[in-house]
Amino acid sequence: MSHSQRPVALVTGSTRGIGKSCALALAQQGFNVAINGRDSEEGRVRQQSMVAELQQFDIEALAVPGDVADLALQQQMLDRVMAKWGRLDCVVNNAGTAAKQRGDLLEVTAENYDYCQDVNTRAMFFFCQHAARIMLQQGEVNAHHRSIINITSCSAYSLSLSRGEYCVSKAAASMVTQLFALRLAEEGIGVYEIRPGIIETDMTSAVKPKYDQLISGGLVPMKRWGQPKDIATTVNALACGQLPFTVGQIIDIDGGLTKSHF
């Protein structure tokens, strides 16, 4: 199998918001990038549009559609990346879901609990596992750092009673990161966790007026919304090995939201 001369990254959930910004930043950094979204007509159109957008940076791009919660599809996505480029240097586990509905903790259904766990925790665990096996088998290519970067949430730490099942899934995703970080430490594969705070994306557009008021009132010490680019800048640094001699590093990108203060 011939290897790409460029490092290769796969970003899940990368047709909009944080994932899209991460894919663009990695392409600008010189990575070949595989992007992912749902395997629907609309999803495929979005992904092909992203492929075209990424190619303007003179790198190669590939769409690997599929629901990350489907474990068989996870392996197929990674197989396609390896078939095209023969290497995998970075996986950004960005795909995730919000709670299906907000409400009283005492009314959370098993179905809605399982839904958050399947996408936010179980899918991440096995994507880490599949990616790690590939990275271990191939070794380090052209002395490029290998990394797995998990996007969780400030809700891995901060309590939100109206979406408890989401918080539990993100706290579990945080443990997934720590476990794989320790397992892969001696192999030189960096596993990191990024915890975004309140980020301005399509997903948060419906609650923008509410959070505009809260942010201006001091909820976020930096008094602004986070932008997808704030996350992407850090992903770039991690993918390029700019945090050497760290294991399972947790990075809060939240403008101070989760800092205890009074």
N, C-alpha and C positions, 0 to 999 in steps of 0.2 A: 504494500500500500504506500503510495507516495504521500508525503506530507506537504501541506501548505507551508510556504515560507513565512506567512503572516500568522500570528496567534489567532485562535478561534474562540469566539464566545457564543453562548446560547442564552438568550434572555426570554423567560417565560412571561406570558401576558404582556407582550411588547408592542401592541398596536396603538396604545394611547397612554396618557398619563405618565406615571413614573417609569414604567417599562419602556415606553417609546423614547423617553429622554435618555435612559441608560443605553439603549441600543444605538442612538445617534452619537452619544459621547464616546462609546467604545469604537464605533466606526471611524470617528474623527481621530481617535488615538491609533488607528491602524489595524484594528482587529477585523478579520472576516466575521460577520455576524449572522447567526441564525435567529430568526424571530418567530414568535409563536402567538397564536390566538385560537379562538374556537373554530372548529371545522364546519362552518356554515357558509352560505353564499356570501353574506355580508362580511363574515370574518375573513374569508379568502380574498375578497376585494381589498379589504383593509391591509391585509398582509402583503399582497402584491404591490400595493401603493407604497408600503414601507420599504419593500425590497428596492423599488425604484429610487426612493428618497435616499436610502443608504448608499446606493452605488455612486452617487455624486461625489463621494469621498474617495473614489478610486480603490474601493475594496470590493470583495465579493459578498453577496448576501443571499440568503436562502430562507424560504418560508417553510416551517414545519408545523402545520396546523394540528390541533388536537387538544382535547380536554386533559389537563395535567392530572386530574383525579383518576383517569383511566391508566392503570399501571402498565398495561401492555402497550398502550400508545406512547408512554414515556420512553420505553426502550426503542420503539420504532423511530421516534424523533431523533434520539441520540445515534441510532444506526445510520440514519440519513446524513447526519452531520459528519460522521466518520467516513461514510462512503464518498462524500464530496471532498473533504479536506484532510482526512487521515489523522486528525489531532483534535484535542479538546483541551483548552487552557483555562476557560472560565465559564462557570454556570451562574447565572443570576436567577435565583428562585424568587421571582416577583409576583407571579400569578397568585391571586387571593380573592376572597369574597368577603363582603360585608355580611352582617346578620340579615337573614331574610326579612325579619321585622323587629322593630324595637318594642319593648314592653316590659312588664313586671317580671322579675327573675322567677317568681313563683308560677308563671304561666308559660315558661319556655318548654317547647315540645321536644321529644326525643328526635323527631325528624329534623327540626331546625338545628339542634345541637350537633347531630351527626353530619349535617351538611357543612357546617363550619369546620368540623374536625377533618372531614374528607378532603376538602380543598386546601385549608390553611396548614394542616399538620401532617396528615397521612401522605398526601401528595408530595410535600416537601421532603419528608423522611426518605421516601423511596427514590425521589429524584436525586437527593444527595448520595444515596447508596449506588444507584446506577452510574452516576457521574464519577464517583470515587473509584469504582472498579475500572472504568475506562482510563482515568488519569493514572492509576497505579500500574496498569498494564503497559501503558505507553511510555511512562517515565516523563522526565522533563525534556521538552523539545526546544532546541536552540537556546537553552538556558533561560527559557521564559517561565515566570512564576505561574503556578497553577492555583486556582482559587475557586471556592464555592461561596457565593455571597447571598445570604438569605435576608429578604426584606420582610420584616415582621411589622411591628407597630408599637407606638407608645402604650397601647393597650395591653402589651405583654406585662406591663408593670402597673399602670394606672387603672383603677377600677371604674367601670362604667356600668351601672346597674341595669340600664335599659337594654344592654346587649351583652349580657354575661357570657353567653355561649361563644361570642366572638373573642372576648378577653381570654377565656380558657384556651381557645385554639391558638391564640398568639403566644400565650405563656408557654404552651407545650411546644410550639415552633421554636421558641427561644432555647428550650432544653435540647431539641433536635440539633440545633447549631452547636451547642456546647459538646454534645456527645461526639459528633463527627469531627469537631475541631480537635478533640483530644485523641481520637482514633488515628487521625491523619497527621498529627503534629510531627512525628519522627520521619514522615515521608516528605516533609517540606511542602505539603498542600495546605494553603491558608483557608480556614473556614471562618467566616465573619457574619455578624448580624447587624443590620441597619434597622433602627427603629424610627420611622418617620413620625412626625407630629401631625399638625393640621396642614395638609398640602392642598394647594389649589389645583384641582383636576376635574374632569367630567364627573367623577363619582361624588365630589363634594359640592358641585355647583348648586344642588337643590337646597343646601343648608348655608349657602354663602351669606345671606343677610344676617342670619343668627350669629355666625362666627365672626363676621365683620365687627359686630357690636361687642362681642366677647373679647376679641383680640384688642380692639381699641381701648377696652376697659381694663386691660392688663393681664388677661389670661395667659398670653404669650409675652414673656419679658421683652423680646425683641420687637414686639408690636407690629408684626407683619405676618402674612401668610407664608408658609413654606412653598417653594416652587419645585417642580420635578427636577429642574437643573441642579438644585441643592443636593438632591440624592445622587444624581448622575455624576457629579464632580467627585464625590466620595467613592462611588463604585469604580470609577476610573483609577483612582489612587490604589484601591485595594487590588484590582485586577492586574496592576503593574507592579505589585509587590512593594508598595511604599510604606507598609507597616510590618517590617521584618521583626522577627523575634517576638511576635505576639501570637497568642493562641486563643481563639474564640472571642475575639474582641467585639464588644457591643458598642455601637456608635449611635448615640441619640442625635437625630437631626430634627430638632423640634423647637428651635428658638428659645429654649429654656423652659418649655411648657412643663416638663416633669421635674424641674428642680424645686425642692421643698423651700418655700420662701413665705415671708409674712411682712 
